[in-house]
Amino acid sequence: NEDCCFAIENMVLMAESLGLSSCIIRDICWAIDKSNQERFGIPKEYSCFMSISIGYASAKNKNKKQLDYSKVNYLK
């Protein structure tokens, strides 16, 4: 499961670097069971752990908070 999480994190970061938005969707896996995997093009030997939606946001968040680096602690 950890490998899946690392892969998803990298996909989300890559999407952002390409100017795309993304959303990790954990709770959709209940809908993707063995009976409908073919519909989604998922091989039978695979199982759903997480999914991601990637695309263009309809609007950019103009109120996006910036990280206040004065409140970040660094360990050396």
N, CA, C and O atoms as CSV, one atom per row, in Angstrom:
chain,resi,resn,atom,element,x,y,z
A,1,ASN,N,N,0.809,-1.202,0.000
A,1,ASN,CA,C,0.000,0.000,0.000
A,1,ASN,C,C,0.849,1.262,0.000
A,1,ASN,O,O,0.472,2.274,-0.592
A,2,GLU,N,N,2.003,1.199,0.670
A,2,GLU,CA,C,2.849,2.384,0.713
A,2,GLU,C,C,3.352,2.747,-0.680
A,2,GLU,O,O,3.415,3.927,-1.025
A,3,ASP,N,N,3.710,1.749,-1.484
A,3,ASP,CA,C,4.184,2.026,-2.841
A,3,ASP,C,C,3.117,2.739,-3.649
A,3,ASP,O,O,3.422,3.645,-4.425
A,4,CYS,N,N,1.873,2.338,-3.472
A,4,CYS,CA,C,0.764,2.983,-4.175
A,4,CYS,C,C,0.657,4.444,-3.750
A,4,CYS,O,O,0.452,5.322,-4.588
A,5,CYS,N,N,0.793,4.704,-2.476
A,5,CYS,CA,C,0.713,6.087,-1.976
A,5,CYS,C,C,1.837,6.941,-2.537
A,5,CYS,O,O,1.619,8.095,-2.907
A,6,PHE,N,N,3.045,6.377,-2.603
A,6,PHE,CA,C,4.172,7.126,-3.167
A,6,PHE,C,C,3.934,7.423,-4.639
A,6,PHE,O,O,4.216,8.531,-5.096
A,7,ALA,N,N,3.426,6.465,-5.382
A,7,ALA,CA,C,3.157,6.663,-6.803
A,7,ALA,C,C,2.090,7.737,-7.006
A,7,ALA,O,O,2.222,8.591,-7.883
A,8,ILE,N,N,1.047,7.691,-6.202
A,8,ILE,CA,C,-0.023,8.687,-6.310
A,8,ILE,C,C,0.507,10.082,-5.999
A,8,ILE,O,O,0.173,11.046,-6.687
A,9,GLU,N,N,1.328,10.185,-4.970
A,9,GLU,CA,C,1.909,11.481,-4.631
A,9,GLU,C,C,2.708,12.034,-5.805
A,9,GLU,O,O,2.599,13.216,-6.130
A,10,ASN,N,N,3.504,11.188,-6.440
A,10,ASN,CA,C,4.303,11.634,-7.584
A,10,ASN,C,C,3.422,12.043,-8.756
A,10,ASN,O,O,3.738,13.010,-9.450
A,11,MET,N,N,2.324,11.329,-8.992
A,11,MET,CA,C,1.426,11.693,-10.087
A,11,MET,C,C,0.752,13.038,-9.826
A,11,MET,O,O,0.596,13.849,-10.738
A,12,VAL,N,N,0.353,13.267,-8.574
A,12,VAL,CA,C,-0.276,14.539,-8.213
A,12,VAL,C,C,0.723,15.691,-8.370
A,12,VAL,O,O,0.369,16.750,-8.887
A,13,LEU,N,N,1.953,15.489,-7.932
A,13,LEU,CA,C,2.981,16.526,-8.068
A,13,LEU,C,C,3.306,16.795,-9.539
A,13,LEU,O,O,3.498,17.946,-9.930
A,14,MET,N,N,3.368,15.747,-10.348
A,14,MET,CA,C,3.644,15.924,-11.771
A,14,MET,C,C,2.498,16.667,-12.450
A,14,MET,O,O,2.730,17.544,-13.282
A,15,ALA,N,N,1.274,16.321,-12.100
A,15,ALA,CA,C,0.119,17.018,-12.675
A,15,ALA,C,C,0.202,18.512,-12.369
A,15,ALA,O,O,-0.020,19.342,-13.251
A,16,GLU,N,N,0.516,18.848,-11.143
A,16,GLU,CA,C,0.628,20.260,-10.742
A,16,GLU,C,C,1.735,20.953,-11.529
A,16,GLU,O,O,1.575,22.101,-11.943
A,17,SER,N,N,2.853,20.268,-11.737
A,17,SER,CA,C,3.962,20.875,-12.481
A,17,SER,C,C,3.604,21.099,-13.945
A,17,SER,O,O,4.213,21.936,-14.611
A,18,LEU,N,N,2.620,20.357,-14.453
A,18,LEU,CA,C,2.157,20.507,-15.828
A,18,LEU,C,C,0.990,21.480,-15.947
A,18,LEU,O,O,0.413,21.639,-17.022
A,19,GLY,N,N,0.644,22.134,-14.831
A,19,GLY,CA,C,-0.441,23.105,-14.843
A,19,GLY,C,C,-1.825,22.477,-14.728
A,19,GLY,O,O,-2.829,23.115,-15.045
A,20,LEU,N,N,-1.876,21.239,-14.279
A,20,LEU,CA,C,-3.153,20.546,-14.105
A,20,LEU,C,C,-3.537,20.509,-12.640
A,20,LEU,O,O,-2.688,20.658,-11.760
A,21,SER,N,N,-4.799,20.312,-12.387
A,21,SER,CA,C,-5.285,20.127,-11.022
A,21,SER,C,C,-5.554,18.649,-10.806
A,21,SER,O,O,-5.768,17.907,-11.765
A,22,SER,N,N,-5.544,18.227,-9.579
A,22,SER,CA,C,-5.804,16.823,-9.287
A,22,SER,C,C,-6.496,16.694,-7.944
A,22,SER,O,O,-6.474,17.604,-7.116
A,23,CYS,N,N,-7.102,15.553,-7.758
A,23,CYS,CA,C,-7.775,15.258,-6.501
A,23,CYS,C,C,-7.662,13.765,-6.240
A,23,CYS,O,O,-8.045,12.954,-7.084
A,24,ILE,N,N,-7.143,13.401,-5.086
A,24,ILE,CA,C,-7.061,11.994,-4.705
A,24,ILE,C,C,-8.424,11.577,-4.175
A,24,ILE,O,O,-8.987,12.221,-3.290
A,25,ILE,N,N,-8.940,10.496,-4.729
A,25,ILE,CA,C,-10.267,10.022,-4.347
A,25,ILE,C,C,-10.129,8.622,-3.750
A,25,ILE,O,O,-9.988,7.642,-4.482
A,26,ARG,N,N,-10.168,8.535,-2.460
A,26,ARG,CA,C,-9.992,7.248,-1.784
A,26,ARG,C,C,-11.288,6.440,-1.742
A,26,ARG,O,O,-11.256,5.218,-1.882
A,27,ASP,N,N,-12.401,7.092,-1.557
A,27,ASP,CA,C,-13.649,6.377,-1.289
A,27,ASP,C,C,-14.383,5.884,-2.527
A,27,ASP,O,O,-15.502,5.388,-2.401
A,28,ILE,N,N,-13.807,5.997,-3.707
A,28,ILE,CA,C,-14.478,5.504,-4.911
A,28,ILE,C,C,-14.260,4.007,-5.099
A,28,ILE,O,O,-14.982,3.372,-5.867
A,29,CYS,N,N,-13.291,3.444,-4.421
A,29,CYS,CA,C,-12.941,2.042,-4.647
A,29,CYS,C,C,-14.059,1.071,-4.296
A,29,CYS,O,O,-14.079,-0.048,-4.810
A,30,TRP,N,N,-14.971,1.463,-3.450
A,30,TRP,CA,C,-16.097,0.574,-3.152
A,30,TRP,C,C,-16.922,0.320,-4.405
A,30,TRP,O,O,-17.570,-0.719,-4.523
A,31,ALA,N,N,-16.901,1.267,-5.343
A,31,ALA,CA,C,-17.699,1.140,-6.565
A,31,ALA,C,C,-17.000,0.307,-7.635
A,31,ALA,O,O,-17.641,-0.177,-8.568
A,32,ILE,N,N,-15.687,0.140,-7.499
A,32,ILE,CA,C,-14.940,-0.623,-8.496
A,32,ILE,C,C,-14.628,-1.992,-7.906
A,32,ILE,O,O,-13.564,-2.204,-7.325
A,33,ASP,N,N,-15.556,-2.901,-8.061
A,33,ASP,CA,C,-15.346,-4.255,-7.563
A,33,ASP,C,C,-15.130,-5.198,-8.744
A,33,ASP,O,O,-15.109,-4.763,-9.895
A,34,LYS,N,N,-14.970,-6.474,-8.457
A,34,LYS,CA,C,-14.664,-7.467,-9.490
A,34,LYS,C,C,-15.731,-7.510,-10.579
A,34,LYS,O,O,-15.433,-7.871,-11.718
A,35,SER,N,N,-16.964,-7.149,-10.248
A,35,SER,CA,C,-18.038,-7.255,-11.228
A,35,SER,C,C,-17.999,-6.151,-12.301
A,35,SER,O,O,-18.554,-6.332,-13.385
A,36,ASN,N,N,-17.358,-5.025,-12.014
A,36,ASN,CA,C,-17.338,-3.957,-13.018
A,36,ASN,C,C,-15.937,-3.472,-13.390
A,36,ASN,O,O,-15.794,-2.397,-13.972
A,37,GLN,N,N,-14.908,-4.247,-13.063
A,37,GLN,CA,C,-13.543,-3.851,-13.420
A,37,GLN,C,C,-13.356,-3.759,-14.928
A,37,GLN,O,O,-12.635,-2.884,-15.406
A,38,GLU,N,N,-13.989,-4.639,-15.678
A,38,GLU,CA,C,-13.848,-4.628,-17.132
A,38,GLU,C,C,-14.369,-3.309,-17.708
A,38,GLU,O,O,-13.797,-2.759,-18.649
A,39,ARG,N,N,-15.444,-2.823,-17.136
A,39,ARG,CA,C,-16.026,-1.553,-17.595
A,39,ARG,C,C,-15.017,-0.407,-17.518
A,39,ARG,O,O,-15.015,0.480,-18.371
A,40,PHE,N,N,-14.159,-0.428,-16.494
A,40,PHE,CA,C,-13.169,0.624,-16.300
A,40,PHE,C,C,-11.809,0.272,-16.907
A,40,PHE,O,O,-10.856,1.042,-16.780
A,41,GLY,N,N,-11.715,-0.879,-17.563
A,41,GLY,CA,C,-10.466,-1.280,-18.200
A,41,GLY,C,C,-9.401,-1.726,-17.228
A,41,GLY,O,O,-8.210,-1.615,-17.518
A,42,ILE,N,N,-9.811,-2.228,-16.079
A,42,ILE,CA,C,-8.863,-2.679,-15.053
A,42,ILE,C,C,-8.730,-4.200,-15.169
A,42,ILE,O,O,-9.732,-4.906,-15.060
A,43,PRO,N,N,-7.519,-4.719,-15.386
A,43,PRO,CA,C,-7.348,-6.173,-15.479
A,43,PRO,C,C,-7.860,-6.876,-14.215
A,43,PRO,O,O,-7.833,-6.313,-13.121
A,44,LYS,N,N,-8.318,-8.095,-14.389
A,44,LYS,CA,C,-8.942,-8.838,-13.281
A,44,LYS,C,C,-7.991,-9.113,-12.123
A,44,LYS,O,O,-8.429,-9.252,-10.981
A,45,GLU,N,N,-6.682,-9.194,-12.409
A,45,GLU,CA,C,-5.728,-9.479,-11.331
A,45,GLU,C,C,-5.372,-8.234,-10.511
A,45,GLU,O,O,-4.600,-8.326,-9.557
A,46,TYR,N,N,-5.922,-7.081,-10.872
A,46,TYR,CA,C,-5.694,-5.836,-10.142
A,46,TYR,C,C,-6.870,-5.557,-9.218
A,46,TYR,O,O,-7.974,-6.066,-9.411
A,47,SER,N,N,-6.605,-4.745,-8.220
A,47,SER,CA,C,-7.687,-4.273,-7.356
A,47,SER,C,C,-7.495,-2.773,-7.136
A,47,SER,O,O,-6.379,-2.263,-7.228
A,48,CYS,N,N,-8.566,-2.090,-6.853
A,48,CYS,CA,C,-8.522,-0.642,-6.658
A,48,CYS,C,C,-8.090,-0.322,-5.228
A,48,CYS,O,O,-8.623,-0.879,-4.268
A,49,PHE,N,N,-7.128,0.573,-5.099
A,49,PHE,CA,C,-6.694,1.040,-3.790
A,49,PHE,C,C,-7.031,2.515,-3.627
A,49,PHE,O,O,-7.550,2.928,-2.591
A,50,MET,N,N,-6.739,3.297,-4.639
A,50,MET,CA,C,-7.059,4.726,-4.680
A,50,MET,C,C,-7.245,5.131,-6.126
A,50,MET,O,O,-6.829,4.420,-7.041
A,51,SER,N,N,-7.864,6.263,-6.322
A,51,SER,CA,C,-7.976,6.807,-7.676
A,51,SER,C,C,-7.681,8.303,-7.624
A,51,SER,O,O,-7.716,8.931,-6.565
A,52,ILE,N,N,-7.391,8.849,-8.793
A,52,ILE,CA,C,-7.055,10.259,-8.896
A,52,ILE,C,C,-7.840,10.848,-10.068
A,52,ILE,O,O,-7.927,10.246,-11.138
A,53,SER,N,N,-8.393,12.003,-9.853
A,53,SER,CA,C,-8.941,12.742,-10.992
A,53,SER,C,C,-7.914,13.816,-11.336
A,53,SER,O,O,-7.401,14.512,-10.461
A,54,ILE,N,N,-7.628,13.933,-12.627
A,54,ILE,CA,C,-6.659,14.917,-13.103
A,54,ILE,C,C,-7.285,15.667,-14.267
A,54,ILE,O,O,-7.870,15.060,-15.164
A,55,GLY,N,N,-7.163,16.969,-14.249
A,55,GLY,CA,C,-7.719,17.764,-15.340
A,55,GLY,C,C,-7.469,19.242,-15.110
A,55,GLY,O,O,-6.663,19.630,-14.264
A,56,TYR,N,N,-8.168,20.051,-15.873
A,56,TYR,CA,C,-8.043,21.498,-15.751
A,56,TYR,C,C,-9.104,22.006,-14.795
A,56,TYR,O,O,-10.281,21.672,-14.938
A,57,ALA,N,N,-8.706,22.800,-13.833
A,57,ALA,CA,C,-9.657,23.390,-12.886
A,57,ALA,C,C,-10.520,24.410,-13.617
A,57,ALA,O,O,-10.055,25.089,-14.534
A,58,SER,N,N,-11.765,24.510,-13.208
A,58,SER,CA,C,-12.653,25.481,-13.849
A,58,SER,C,C,-12.267,26.908,-13.481
A,58,SER,O,O,-12.537,27.837,-14.242
A,59,ALA,N,N,-11.643,27.090,-12.333
A,59,ALA,CA,C,-11.192,28.421,-11.908
A,59,ALA,C,C,-10.031,28.245,-10.937
A,59,ALA,O,O,-10.009,27.306,-10.143
A,60,LYS,N,N,-9.096,29.134,-11.009
A,60,LYS,CA,C,-7.977,29.100,-10.064
A,60,LYS,C,C,-8.412,29.720,-8.749
A,60,LYS,O,O,-9.182,30.680,-8.728
A,61,ASN,N,N,-7.916,29.167,-7.658
A,61,ASN,CA,C,-8.219,29.687,-6.331
A,61,ASN,C,C,-7.388,30.946,-6.106
A,61,ASN,O,O,-6.176,30.870,-5.907
A,62,LYS,N,N,-8.037,32.089,-6.138
A,62,LYS,CA,C,-7.333,33.356,-5.961
A,62,LYS,C,C,-6.981,33.613,-4.505
A,62,LYS,O,O,-6.153,34.476,-4.213
A,63,ASN,N,N,-7.593,32.883,-3.593
A,63,ASN,CA,C,-7.341,33.061,-2.167
A,63,ASN,C,C,-6.399,31.995,-1.628
A,63,ASN,O,O,-6.389,31.716,-0.429
A,64,LYS,N,N,-5.624,31.412,-2.496
A,64,LYS,CA,C,-4.704,30.357,-2.090
A,64,LYS,C,C,-3.715,30.893,-1.060
A,64,LYS,O,O,-3.033,31.891,-1.293
A,65,LYS,N,N,-3.650,30.228,0.059
A,65,LYS,CA,C,-2.758,30.674,1.126
A,65,LYS,C,C,-1.322,30.299,0.795
A,65,LYS,O,O,-1.043,29.200,0.317
A,66,GLN,N,N,-0.428,31.222,1.056
A,66,GLN,CA,C,0.987,30.981,0.868
A,66,GLN,C,C,1.586,30.541,2.195
A,66,GLN,O,O,1.177,31.004,3.259
A,67,LEU,N,N,2.537,29.662,2.119
A,67,LEU,CA,C,3.206,29.171,3.311
A,67,LEU,C,C,4.021,30.293,3.942
A,67,LEU,O,O,4.810,30.953,3.266
A,68,ASP,N,N,3.826,30.506,5.240
A,68,ASP,CA,C,4.590,31.501,5.983
A,68,ASP,C,C,5.857,30.818,6.501
A,68,ASP,O,O,5.827,30.134,7.524
A,69,TYR,N,N,6.964,31.006,5.790
A,69,TYR,CA,C,8.198,30.324,6.129
A,69,TYR,C,C,8.763,30.738,7.481
A,69,TYR,O,O,9.618,30.039,8.025
A,70,SER,N,N,8.309,31.851,8.032
A,70,SER,CA,C,8.788,32.257,9.355
A,70,SER,C,C,8.221,31.341,10.439
A,70,SER,O,O,8.720,31.324,11.564
A,71,LYS,N,N,7.180,30.583,10.102
A,71,LYS,CA,C,6.562,29.674,11.072
A,71,LYS,C,C,6.993,28.210,10.868
A,71,LYS,O,O,6.448,27.304,11.497
A,72,VAL,N,N,7.972,27.994,9.986
A,72,VAL,CA,C,8.439,26.647,9.711
A,72,VAL,C,C,9.723,26.406,10.485
A,72,VAL,O,O,10.630,27.238,10.470
A,73,ASN,N,N,9.798,25.271,11.158
A,73,ASN,CA,C,11.009,24.912,11.893
A,73,ASN,C,C,11.862,23.989,11.030
A,73,ASN,O,O,11.350,23.063,10.401
A,74,TYR,N,N,13.142,24.245,11.008
A,74,TYR,CA,C,14.075,23.432,10.242
A,74,TYR,C,C,14.999,22.690,11.217
A,74,TYR,O,O,15.480,23.269,12.192
A,75,LEU,N,N,15.232,21.449,10.950
A,75,LEU,CA,C,16.178,20.660,11.735
A,75,LEU,C,C,17.428,20.456,10.888
A,75,LEU,O,O,17.346,20.060,9.725
A,76,LYS,N,N,18.572,20.728,11.477
A,76,LYS,CA,C,19.835,20.548,10.757
A,76,LYS,C,C,20.626,19.452,11.369
A,76,LYS,O,O,21.724,19.148,10.902
